[in-house]
Amino acid sequence: MSGITLSLVVAGLALIGWLTARTRAAGFRTGAQRFSSLPTHHGWYVALWTVIPPLVFLVIWSVVSPALVTDAVLTNPAATQLPPPGFDRASILSEARELGAGRAFGAFNETSRLLAPAYAAAQSRYDWIATALALLLAFAGGAYAFTRIRPGFAARTRIERIVMGALLAASLIAILTTIGIVASLVYEAARFFSVVPITDFLFGTHWSPQVIDPRDPGASLGAVPLFWGTFFIGAVIAMAVAIPFGLMSAIYLTQYAAPRTRRWMKPILEVLAGVPTVVYGYFAALTVAPAVRDFAVSIGISWASSESALAAGAVMGVMIIPFVSSMADDSLAAVPSAMRDGSLAMGATSSETIRKVLLPAALPGVVGGVLLAISRAIGETMIVVMAASGVATLTANPFASTTTVTRQIVDLLTGEAEFDSPKTLAAFALGLTLFVVTLLLNIVALRVVKRYREAYE
């Protein structure tokens, strides 16, 4: 039975359980007796017990069943032709699995073609086992819950506990995912630093992972040019574009724009935040980068690069404008109106009120928004992959080529290099460094914003 069909059957059983439990509970409500739960609560209690056990089982089964199917296939006589455990063996089994599932129509390896029927048979057998067990759990869970329905049963309390447990599980999934990401970064980065000294990585000024001397790998893996390029593009050029335009747009929308104008201008501005970054990357590579180079040539800079830091940083700044504008908008709107009215009542003009009263009062919130925008900019990937250079240089010239940490992570993890090589493991060290920097920026920004909100709420 397919997954969709099984889901529909379980949902149908849950609906039947909900209706029967609700009808039975409604029969208890006679006379003036007060009940702690409504008939609907009893219905949902039975429905949840019908759905949750098979759902949990199927999630666990989806993790366990591939190994069971593979073990069953390995008992086939054709499996004796498989090579020893390794990449070749895994690729053949993967190809046989795709053929058996009907997702492929040709085999590069004869052994895959021979094992495909065994994969199809084993998968079908285990699918029917999973279907039978899931339906059995649905019946058992629904029957157990139905037998507990009685006038004094607190179904509402049980449902609230189930919902709270589901919310807790969702929260734990997010937390455990974050812990897993950090643990993987730390583990792989520790392997890298066991080969390359951390001082060479953090303070070295030469980055050339294509040519690594096995006797001294740290000599070619100094990340200072990457850190500088990331800071130069994301925190200097991008912010030079995003802060003035974002702040001025927020001032106009909150202080000068008519309500009708604000209603249609603010959504249009925020559309920039919803544009996919790959679109910004194409725009930077095909439009902005050639225009920047032509401009540089027109003013006498003939050696200007078509993959300049200015092109990538300017487009990144346009992408960040909504972040700065939104935070500045909220900060200016949170300033008590009494401060603005008092300034105007003292004879100050609107521009003077903005410069000397509103902006100083909203400055912590604006600063917090800028820090969040910087953390967003330095973690951007697609724009710098498509518009920035892959050459690591220490330069402050916006028309020159430079690269970023995210660009190098992409370059290091693509290609045919061995996973255990210092070149590949360097990507995890860069990722860990970038994670720590963005985490610190977010913490500082949130603390600044929190202090600001406490002052005016």
Disulfide bonds with the S-S distance in Angstrom:
none
